Structure formats: structure tokens, C-alpha cells
């Protein structure tokens, strides 16, 4: 009986003998090396399946990589750190290790010209990659062209891409913002603004949900945006623009909790109170409970996202021939003191 863990050299030789190939070819197929014909790969995989040998474990460490793209290890990392925690806990429970790697790369470079760190290319060490952070699509094109095993946080991809070609986990920010907009409307609010930076895909998606919620209610969507990079600065500048223009506003939906913090500061500069004068809602539920007053927000289950990314990745590392899969994690409305009826 072959060792199911694939750790025994005897099991490897049995696979080689049954498939009528060399032991080195078995290792090459297990590691995903490109210089093996599809027919030979299939013969080796069929032999391994008959013997109960897991090719994904042959000659490899039990390691996956968590790659944080184009992000500093600052406040914005807090959200991704929860994804990392969820992925790591899932892997640890199954005796897999996690390698963290921060990757900064240009957006306007051709995929074939990107520098991919050597450790991430070592398929005998790294079984797969979780891609998080601010993800430029050229990296996905590179990983896809090299037939690497990876899973991507779909909400955070910038640039043209084909989600159907990749393993993707989403969180449902569009429906979440529809729900939040309807909640504000249920409190009697009609002059509801969205504040955020729609240059980023997460900002654009959340604005899309807000806009849908407004149009469904027969109300005019109102957007105040800025090209600032830092979330509190986005909230502060965009809110000041609304107030300085004398526009009617009874509620503001901020694209993130950190943006809502900037909204709070701008309202205070105008001596307006939350929620007595303006109700404010956010998104993420990371800093929400720490604000004063505590912020109504949409909770993103970031640890669950990490667990699902790790589960999907390990599934495809074990069976590379599977077609790409997509899963969406719901969000949850969390009501706190920053919103009240008109």
C-alpha cells in the first residue's frame, strides 16, 4: 500500500513504475515543471491516483505564500492582517505553514517584464499563493501565464482582467452598500451622500451599491470624491466640499471606516454633530467601534475571507486541473450610535 502522505520514496517509485517513467519525471510533474508533456503528466497523475499518492505533497514543503501587494505595513494593512490571520489559522489546523511576502511592483509594466521574487517561483517549496493588497492585474496575467496556483481577493484588483480565469474570493460590498443605503432611507433620510475615492475598485464598487439603493428608491445619488490616497484625508476633504457648497445633506455613507473618521473631523470643523445634525455610516467594521460616537457600518468578515482563500488554494494545489472557482462572502449591517432618524 503506498504511503498516502506521499512522503515515502517507495511510493514515488511505485508511481514511476506504474506510469512507466523515471522517478525524476514524477518529481517534475508533482512540482508543476513545464517541460513534461501533457500526456506524460496525465499518465503520472493517473498512476498516483490509483496508488493513493498525493502528488501535491511529493518533494514539497507544506507552505503557501501570502503576498501583500503594493501596501505599506500601516493602518491600511489592518484589514489585510485579518485576512492573513484567517488564512494562517486555516493552514495551521491542517499542518501547513504560511510565508508572508510584501510585493511592490509597477502597474504599467508588461506581465512578462515583472520581477517575481525567486522564492515565489520555487514550486518545490511554495504550493500556492494568496494574493491580497492593492493588486494590479499584470501580476495576475503573469501568474496565469505561468500556470501557478493562486487565489486572489477580487475586490482589490485594479486594471482590466478576466475574473473567470482565476480563483477568486469576493466580499459582497455592492449588496452591502445597497443594504446600508436602504437602512438610512428607513430612518427618513433622503439627502444621502456617498464619500469616497472611486479611482480605487473598492470605492467604485461601494459607490455602485449606494447608487443602486438610491435609484431604486427614486432618489438622486450624490457623490463627493477626491483623488487623495489616505482614507481620513478623503473623508475630510470630500465632506468639506459638500458643506462648503451649501448642499443639503442629512446622512453620509463613507466608503470605509477610516474615511468616516475624516467625515467626523470635517463635520466638527463646521460645528455639526453626529448624529444629531448628520448621520454617518461606514464600511469594514475595523475602526468603527473606536470612533465617537461609535460608527454604524457594514461588517466584512475578513478572517472568513482568509480561511476561504486558503481552503480554495489548497484544494487547487492538490488538484491543479480543476477549473477556476469563485466564492462570495456576505457582509453584515452593524447598527451603532452614529445614525438616527431625521
PAZA-960315 format. One record per residue (C-alpha): residue in three letters; chain; x, y, z negated. Coordinates in nm, 4 decimals, always signed. Example, Ala and Ser with C-alpha at 12.3 -4.5 7.8 and 13.67 -1.06 7.14 Angstrom:
BEGIN
- type; mol; u; v; w
- ALA; A; +1.2300; -0.4500; -0.7800;
- SER; A; +1.3670; -0.1060; -0.7140;
***
This chain:
BEGIN
- type; mol; u; v; w
- UNK; A; +0.0000; +0.0000; +0.0000;
- UNK; A; +0.1504; +0.3357; +0.0967;
- UNK; A; +0.2063; +0.5962; -0.1745;
- UNK; A; -0.0890; +0.8377; -0.1313;
- UNK; A; +0.1176; +1.1322; -0.2505;
- UNK; A; +0.3435; +1.0931; +0.0488;
- UNK; A; +0.6439; +1.1156; -0.1843;
- UNK; A; +0.7896; +0.7718; -0.1097;
- UNK; A; +1.0389; +0.7231; +0.1708;
- UNK; A; +0.8952; +0.3761; +0.2165;
- UNK; A; +0.5571; +0.5346; +0.3024;
- UNK; A; +0.7258; +0.7660; +0.5521;
- UNK; A; +0.8997; +0.4745; +0.7211;
- UNK; A; +0.5740; +0.2815; +0.7394;
- UNK; A; +0.4150; +0.5757; +0.9212;
- UNK; A; +0.7120; +0.5912; +1.1613;
- UNK; A; +0.6939; +0.2171; +1.2313;
- UNK; A; +0.3186; +0.2155; +1.2887;
- UNK; A; +0.3367; +0.5198; +1.5175;
- UNK; A; +0.6487; +0.3803; +1.6904;
- UNK; A; +0.8504; +0.6982; +1.6367;
- UNK; A; +1.1587; +0.7912; +1.4375;
- UNK; A; +1.1456; +0.8927; +1.0720;
- UNK; A; +1.2700; +1.2388; +1.1786;
- UNK; A; +0.9686; +1.2754; +1.4087;
- UNK; A; +0.7355; +1.2020; +1.1159;
- UNK; A; +0.9007; +1.4837; +0.9206;
- UNK; A; +0.8783; +1.7209; +1.2170;
- UNK; A; +0.5054; +1.6547; +1.2560;
- UNK; A; +0.4499; +1.6981; +0.8814;
- UNK; A; +0.6342; +2.0314; +0.8857;
- UNK; A; +0.4493; +2.1620; +1.1889;
- UNK; A; +0.7583; +2.1824; +1.4073;
- UNK; A; +0.6613; +2.2867; +1.7585;
- UNK; A; +0.8950; +2.0564; +1.9568;
- UNK; A; +0.6759; +1.7451; +1.9250;
- UNK; A; +0.4267; +1.6643; +2.1998;
- UNK; A; +0.0553; +1.6740; +2.1103;
- UNK; A; +0.0269; +1.3016; +2.1958;
- UNK; A; +0.3063; +1.2117; +1.9551;
- UNK; A; +0.1624; +1.4340; +1.6830;
- UNK; A; -0.1748; +1.2624; +1.7154;
- UNK; A; -0.0145; +0.9176; +1.7026;
- UNK; A; +0.1716; +1.0074; +1.3827;
- UNK; A; -0.1388; +1.1589; +1.2201;
- UNK; A; -0.3478; +0.8543; +1.3099;
- UNK; A; -0.0869; +0.6232; +1.1596;
- UNK; A; -0.0667; +0.8350; +0.8434;
- UNK; A; -0.4450; +0.8313; +0.8062;
- UNK; A; -0.4558; +0.4509; +0.8386;
- UNK; A; -0.1886; +0.4172; +0.5701;
- UNK; A; -0.3387; +0.6778; +0.3373;
- UNK; A; -0.0327; +0.9041; +0.3563;
- UNK; A; -0.0877; +1.2807; +0.3294;
- UNK; A; +0.1376; +1.4355; +0.5923;
- UNK; A; +0.0945; +1.7813; +0.4414;
- UNK; A; +0.2909; +1.6636; +0.1373;
- UNK; A; +0.5808; +1.4973; +0.3197;
- UNK; A; +0.9100; +1.6799; +0.2852;
- UNK; A; +0.7429; +1.9868; +0.1403;
- UNK; A; +0.7320; +2.1676; -0.1855;
- UNK; A; +0.3773; +2.2246; -0.3112;
- UNK; A; +0.3941; +2.6006; -0.2592;
- UNK; A; +0.1736; +2.8600; -0.0919;
- UNK; A; +0.2632; +3.2269; -0.0454;
- UNK; A; +0.0546; +3.5273; -0.1469;
- UNK; A; +0.1556; +3.8135; +0.0843;
- UNK; A; +0.0576; +4.1674; -0.0175;
- UNK; A; +0.0727; +4.3783; +0.2990;
- UNK; A; +0.1586; +4.7493; +0.3066;
- UNK; A; +0.0689; +4.8192; -0.0558;
- UNK; A; +0.2692; +4.9594; -0.3452;
- UNK; A; +0.2508; +4.7850; -0.6828;
- UNK; A; +0.0481; +5.0733; -0.8230;
- UNK; A; -0.3158; +5.1366; -0.9055;
- UNK; A; -0.4408; +5.0047; -0.5719;
- UNK; A; -0.2674; +4.6737; -0.6432;
- UNK; A; -0.5034; +4.6220; -0.9375;
- UNK; A; -0.7790; +4.4875; -0.7098;
- UNK; A; -0.5407; +4.2553; -0.5254;
- UNK; A; -0.3861; +4.1400; -0.8529;
- UNK; A; -0.7221; +3.9881; -0.9468;
- UNK; A; -0.7312; +3.8072; -0.6111;
- UNK; A; -0.3782; +3.6804; -0.6808;
- UNK; A; -0.4847; +3.5666; -1.0296;
- UNK; A; -0.7790; +3.3719; -0.8889;
- UNK; A; -0.5687; +3.2066; -0.6198;
- UNK; A; -0.2935; +3.1192; -0.8655;
- UNK; A; -0.5339; +2.9636; -1.1176;
- UNK; A; -0.6897; +2.7505; -0.8433;
- UNK; A; -0.3470; +2.6330; -0.7268;
- UNK; A; -0.2101; +2.5737; -1.0770;
- UNK; A; -0.5040; +2.3474; -1.1610;
- UNK; A; -0.4027; +2.1338; -0.8630;
- UNK; A; -0.0292; +2.1445; -0.9334;
- UNK; A; +0.0525; +2.3863; -0.6550;
- UNK; A; +0.2851; +2.6824; -0.7040;
- UNK; A; +0.2380; +3.0394; -0.5819;
- UNK; A; +0.5080; +3.2567; -0.4258;
- UNK; A; +0.4363; +3.6312; -0.4287;
- UNK; A; +0.5856; +3.8354; -0.1451;
- UNK; A; +0.5301; +4.2045; -0.0668;
- UNK; A; +0.5494; +4.2778; +0.3050;
- UNK; A; +0.5687; +4.6254; +0.4613;
- UNK; A; +0.5554; +4.6378; +0.8406;
- UNK; A; +0.4603; +4.8902; +1.1132;
- UNK; A; +0.1172; +4.8986; +1.2685;
- UNK; A; +0.2209; +4.9858; +1.6238;
- UNK; A; +0.4779; +4.7093; +1.6860;
- UNK; A; +0.4061; +4.4161; +1.9153;
- UNK; A; +0.3429; +4.0930; +1.7224;
- UNK; A; +0.6483; +3.9223; +1.8721;
- UNK; A; +0.8681; +4.2112; +1.7518;
- UNK; A; +0.7562; +4.1929; +1.3889;
- UNK; A; +1.0129; +4.0755; +1.1372;
- UNK; A; +0.8600; +3.7861; +0.9429;
- UNK; A; +1.0689; +3.7048; +0.6327;
- UNK; A; +1.2552; +3.3779; +0.6709;
- UNK; A; +1.1042; +3.2226; +0.3584;
- UNK; A; +0.7550; +3.2543; +0.5090;
- UNK; A; +0.8710; +3.0674; +0.8180;
- UNK; A; +1.0016; +2.7710; +0.6172;
- UNK; A; +0.7185; +2.5251; +0.6704;
- UNK; A; +0.9055; +2.2638; +0.4697;
- UNK; A; +0.8726; +2.4993; +0.1693;
- UNK; A; +0.5619; +2.7126; +0.2322;
- UNK; A; +0.2459; +2.5183; +0.3197;
- UNK; A; +0.0347; +2.8251; +0.3899;
- UNK; A; -0.0059; +3.1997; +0.3410;
- UNK; A; -0.2780; +3.4100; +0.1771;
- UNK; A; -0.2795; +3.7498; +0.3500;
- UNK; A; -0.4054; +4.0411; +0.1392;
- UNK; A; -0.3427; +4.4156; +0.1025;
- UNK; A; -0.3754; +4.6547; +0.3967;
- UNK; A; -0.3463; +4.4147; +0.6878;
- UNK; A; -0.2523; +4.5359; +1.0344;
- UNK; A; -0.3840; +4.2989; +1.2981;
- UNK; A; -0.0477; +4.2488; +1.4713;
- UNK; A; +0.0611; +4.0259; +1.1804;
- UNK; A; -0.2439; +3.8049; +1.2308;
- UNK; A; -0.1642; +3.7816; +1.6008;
- UNK; A; +0.1879; +3.6677; +1.5132;
- UNK; A; +0.0731; +3.4050; +1.2605;
- UNK; A; -0.1893; +3.2791; +1.5035;
- UNK; A; +0.0557; +3.2534; +1.7933;
- UNK; A; +0.2956; +3.0513; +1.5772;
- UNK; A; +0.0177; +2.8197; +1.4623;
- UNK; A; +0.0899; +2.8893; +1.0997;
- UNK; A; -0.1598; +2.8032; +0.8264;
- UNK; A; -0.3031; +3.1151; +0.6626;
- UNK; A; -0.6170; +3.2728; +0.5215;
- UNK; A; -0.6933; +3.6452; +0.5429;
- UNK; A; -0.9051; +3.8919; +0.3427;
- UNK; A; -1.1287; +4.0022; +0.6267;
- UNK; A; -1.2487; +4.3298; +0.4720;
- UNK; A; -0.8970; +4.4728; +0.4816;
- UNK; A; -0.7885; +4.4201; +0.8434;
- UNK; A; -0.7037; +4.7309; +1.0462;
- UNK; A; -0.6996; +4.7210; +1.4250;
- UNK; A; -0.8623; +4.5101; +1.6923;
- UNK; A; -0.8842; +4.1427; +1.6009;
- UNK; A; -1.0941; +3.8326; +1.6603;
- UNK; A; -1.2146; +3.7010; +1.3216;
- UNK; A; -1.3292; +3.3763; +1.4858;
- UNK; A; -0.9634; +3.2825; +1.5458;
- UNK; A; -0.8645; +3.2986; +1.1780;
- UNK; A; -0.9554; +3.1531; +0.8397;
- UNK; A; -1.1303; +3.4444; +0.6685;
- UNK; A; -1.2822; +3.5171; +0.3288;
- UNK; A; -1.5034; +3.8277; +0.3109;
- UNK; A; -1.6784; +4.0014; +0.0256;
- UNK; A; -2.0176; +4.1435; +0.1142;
- UNK; A; -1.9537; +4.5167; +0.0813;
- UNK; A; -2.2042; +4.6097; +0.3537;
- UNK; A; -2.5015; +4.4427; +0.1830;
- UNK; A; -2.3694; +4.5669; -0.1495;
- UNK; A; -2.3881; +4.9280; -0.0371;
- UNK; A; -2.7333; +4.8744; +0.1113;
- UNK; A; -2.8437; +4.7485; -0.2313;
- UNK; A; -2.6794; +5.0386; -0.4151;
- UNK; A; -2.8396; +5.2935; -0.1820;
- UNK; A; -3.1813; +5.1387; -0.2398;
- UNK; A; -3.1230; +5.1451; -0.6148;
- UNK; A; -3.0503; +5.5192; -0.6037;
- UNK; A; -3.3636; +5.5666; -0.3954;
- UNK; A; -3.5637; +5.3710; -0.6539;
- UNK; A; -3.4593; +5.6365; -0.9080;
- UNK; A; -3.6173; +5.9006; -0.6851;
- UNK; A; -3.3004; +6.0246; -0.5153;
- UNK; A; -3.3304; +6.1455; -0.1569;
- UNK; A; -3.0278; +6.3767; -0.1196;
- UNK; A; -2.7730; +6.0939; -0.1435;
- UNK; A; -2.4213; +6.1418; -0.0054;
- UNK; A; -2.1532; +5.8892; +0.0773;
- UNK; A; -1.7998; +5.9943; -0.0160;
- UNK; A; -1.5002; +5.8021; +0.1197;
- UNK; A; -1.2372; +5.7688; +0.3907;
- UNK; A; -1.3891; +5.5884; +0.6898;
- UNK; A; -1.0489; +5.5634; +0.8597;
- UNK; A; -0.9989; +5.2510; +0.6480;
- UNK; A; -1.2079; +4.9438; +0.7344;
- UNK; A; -1.3347; +4.9013; +0.3785;
- UNK; A; -1.4528; +5.2637; +0.3753;
- UNK; A; -1.6182; +5.2254; +0.7150;
- UNK; A; -1.7932; +4.9028; +0.6116;
- UNK; A; -1.9302; +5.0539; +0.2908;
- UNK; A; -2.0469; +5.3643; +0.4743;
- UNK; A; -2.2216; +5.1348; +0.7223;
- UNK; A; -2.4154; +4.9711; +0.4382;
- UNK; A; -2.5072; +5.3075; +0.2869;
- UNK; A; -2.6170; +5.4393; +0.6272;
- UNK; A; -2.8362; +5.1352; +0.6857;
- UNK; A; -3.0006; +5.1827; +0.3463;
- UNK; A; -3.0734; +5.5486; +0.4191;
- UNK; A; -3.2089; +5.4909; +0.7689;
- UNK; A; -3.4299; +5.2038; +0.6511;
- UNK; A; -3.5880; +5.4499; +0.4059;
- UNK; A; -3.6332; +5.7166; +0.6736;
- UNK; A; -3.3700; +5.9393; +0.5111;
- UNK; A; -3.0812; +6.1286; +0.6695;
- UNK; A; -2.7379; +5.9762; +0.5944;
- UNK; A; -2.4862; +6.2330; +0.4686;
- UNK; A; -2.1131; +6.1733; +0.4786;
- UNK; A; -1.8322; +6.3752; +0.3261;
- UNK; A; -1.4941; +6.2350; +0.4210;
- UNK; A; -1.1280; +6.3294; +0.4177;
- UNK; A; -0.8076; +6.1812; +0.5565;
- UNK; A; -0.6335; +6.1724; +0.2172;
- UNK; A; -0.4718; +5.8407; +0.1192;
- UNK; A; -0.5218; +5.8376; -0.2584;
- UNK; A; -0.8723; +5.7422; -0.3731;
- UNK; A; -0.9136; +6.0005; -0.6554;
- UNK; A; -0.7985; +6.2706; -0.4135;
- UNK; A; -1.0528; +6.1511; -0.1542;
- UNK; A; -1.3331; +6.1748; -0.4077;
- UNK; A; -1.2231; +6.5132; -0.5387;
- UNK; A; -1.1774; +6.6857; -0.2017;
- UNK; A; -1.4868; +6.5364; -0.0357;
- UNK; A; -1.7106; +6.6284; -0.3305;
- UNK; A; -1.5763; +6.9816; -0.3484;
- UNK; A; -1.6541; +7.0165; +0.0217;
- UNK; A; -2.0180; +6.9215; -0.0442;
- UNK; A; -2.0544; +7.1600; -0.3349;
- UNK; A; -1.8718; +7.4485; -0.1709;
- UNK; A; -2.1014; +7.4180; +0.1298;
- UNK; A; -2.4099; +7.4548; -0.0868;
- UNK; A; -2.5603; +7.1313; +0.0463;
- UNK; A; -2.8392; +6.9673; -0.1564;
- UNK; A; -2.7105; +6.6648; -0.3496;
- UNK; A; -2.8694; +6.4648; -0.6292;
- UNK; A; -2.6612; +6.1461; -0.6014;
- UNK; A; -2.3222; +6.0402; -0.4625;
- UNK; A; -2.2204; +5.6894; -0.3612;
- UNK; A; -1.8412; +5.6707; -0.3748;
- UNK; A; -1.6542; +5.4166; -0.1638;
- UNK; A; -1.4637; +5.2864; -0.4685;
- UNK; A; -1.4458; +5.3345; -0.8450;
- UNK; A; -1.1236; +5.5329; -0.8037;
- UNK; A; -1.2968; +5.7617; -0.5527;
- UNK; A; -1.5781; +5.8056; -0.8058;
- UNK; A; -1.3195; +5.9246; -1.0585;
- UNK; A; -1.2302; +6.2060; -0.8180;
- UNK; A; -1.6027; +6.2792; -0.7737;
- UNK; A; -1.6359; +6.3180; -1.1517;
- UNK; A; -1.3475; +6.5648; -1.1620;
- UNK; A; -1.4886; +6.7796; -0.8821;
- UNK; A; -1.8333; +6.7912; -1.0439;
- UNK; A; -1.6770; +6.9023; -1.3728;
- UNK; A; -1.4927; +7.1808; -1.1926;
- UNK; A; -1.8338; +7.3062; -1.0817;
- UNK; A; -1.9713; +7.2562; -1.4349;
- UNK; A; -2.2086; +6.9884; -1.3188;
- UNK; A; -2.2885; +6.6942; -1.5458;
- UNK; A; -2.3053; +6.3234; -1.4671;
- UNK; A; -2.5813; +6.2027; -1.4511;
- UNK; A; -2.7964; +6.4975; -1.5630;
- UNK; A; -2.7138; +6.7062; -1.2555;
- UNK; A; -2.5735; +6.4484; -1.0121;
- UNK; A; -2.5893; +6.0686; -1.0348;
- UNK; A; -2.2747; +5.8870; -0.9238;
- UNK; A; -2.2187; +5.5243; -0.8192;
- UNK; A; -1.9022; +5.3444; -0.7166;
- UNK; A; -1.7734; +5.0164; -0.5760;
- UNK; A; -1.5405; +4.7400; -0.7086;
- UNK; A; -1.6085; +4.7438; -1.0865;
- UNK; A; -1.2406; +4.7768; -1.1711;
- UNK; A; -1.2111; +5.1160; -1.3457;
- UNK; A; -1.5892; +5.1688; -1.3729;
- UNK; A; -1.6382; +5.0914; -1.7410;
- UNK; A; -1.3454; +5.3173; -1.8371;
- UNK; A; -1.4931; +5.6336; -1.6859;
- UNK; A; -1.7047; +5.8754; -1.8876;
- UNK; A; -1.9897; +5.8195; -1.8556;
- UNK; A; -1.9437; +5.4516; -1.7594;
- UNK; A; -1.9968; +5.4126; -1.3859;
- UNK; A; -2.2765; +5.2292; -1.2086;
- UNK; A; -2.1026; +5.0199; -0.9432;
- UNK; A; -2.1047; +4.7134; -0.7200;
- UNK; A; -1.9013; +4.4326; -0.8727;
- UNK; A; -1.6647; +4.2489; -0.6405;
- UNK; A; -1.5766; +3.9033; -0.7709;
- UNK; A; -1.2105; +3.9379; -0.6820;
- UNK; A; -1.0896; +3.6327; -0.8743;
- UNK; A; -1.3515; +3.4207; -0.6998;
- UNK; A; -1.2267; +3.5617; -0.3676;
- UNK; A; -0.8763; +3.4455; -0.4578;
- UNK; A; -0.9985; +3.0986; -0.5521;
- UNK; A; -1.1905; +3.0616; -0.2280;
- UNK; A; -0.8917; +3.1814; -0.0246;
- UNK; A; -0.6676; +2.9254; -0.1943;
- UNK; A; -0.9232; +2.6473; -0.1502;
- UNK; A; -0.9661; +2.7231; +0.2191;
- UNK; A; -0.5914; +2.7480; +0.2701;
- UNK; A; -0.5118; +2.4159; +0.1033;
- UNK; A; -0.7894; +2.2470; +0.2993;
- UNK; A; -0.6394; +2.3630; +0.6287;
- UNK; A; -0.2834; +2.2897; +0.5166;
- UNK; A; -0.3920; +1.9283; +0.4666;
- UNK; A; -0.5824; +1.9169; +0.7982;
- UNK; A; -0.4260; +2.1649; +1.0441;
- UNK; A; -0.6531; +2.0509; +1.3281;
- UNK; A; -0.9671; +2.1896; +1.1600;
- UNK; A; -1.1281; +2.4884; +1.3349;
- UNK; A; -1.1124; +2.8275; +1.1581;
- UNK; A; -1.3708; +2.8860; +0.8841;
- UNK; A; -1.5380; +3.1927; +0.7309;
- UNK; A; -1.6974; +3.2405; +0.3890;
- UNK; A; -1.8567; +3.5470; +0.2295;
- UNK; A; -1.8589; +3.6197; -0.1454;
- UNK; A; -2.1628; +3.8216; -0.2653;
- UNK; A; -2.1414; +4.1388; -0.4738;
- UNK; A; -2.3449; +4.2363; -0.7818;
- UNK; A; -2.5091; +4.5645; -0.8832;
- UNK; A; -2.3947; +4.6719; -1.2297;
- UNK; A; -2.6102; +4.9486; -1.3832;
- UNK; A; -2.4456; +5.1880; -1.6265;
- UNK; A; -2.4974; +5.5418; -1.7566;
- UNK; A; -2.3810; +5.7403; -1.4516;
- UNK; A; -2.7195; +5.7174; -1.2763;
- UNK; A; -3.0608; +5.8339; -1.3913;
- UNK; A; -3.3966; +5.9179; -1.2315;
- UNK; A; -3.4351; +6.2548; -1.0634;
***
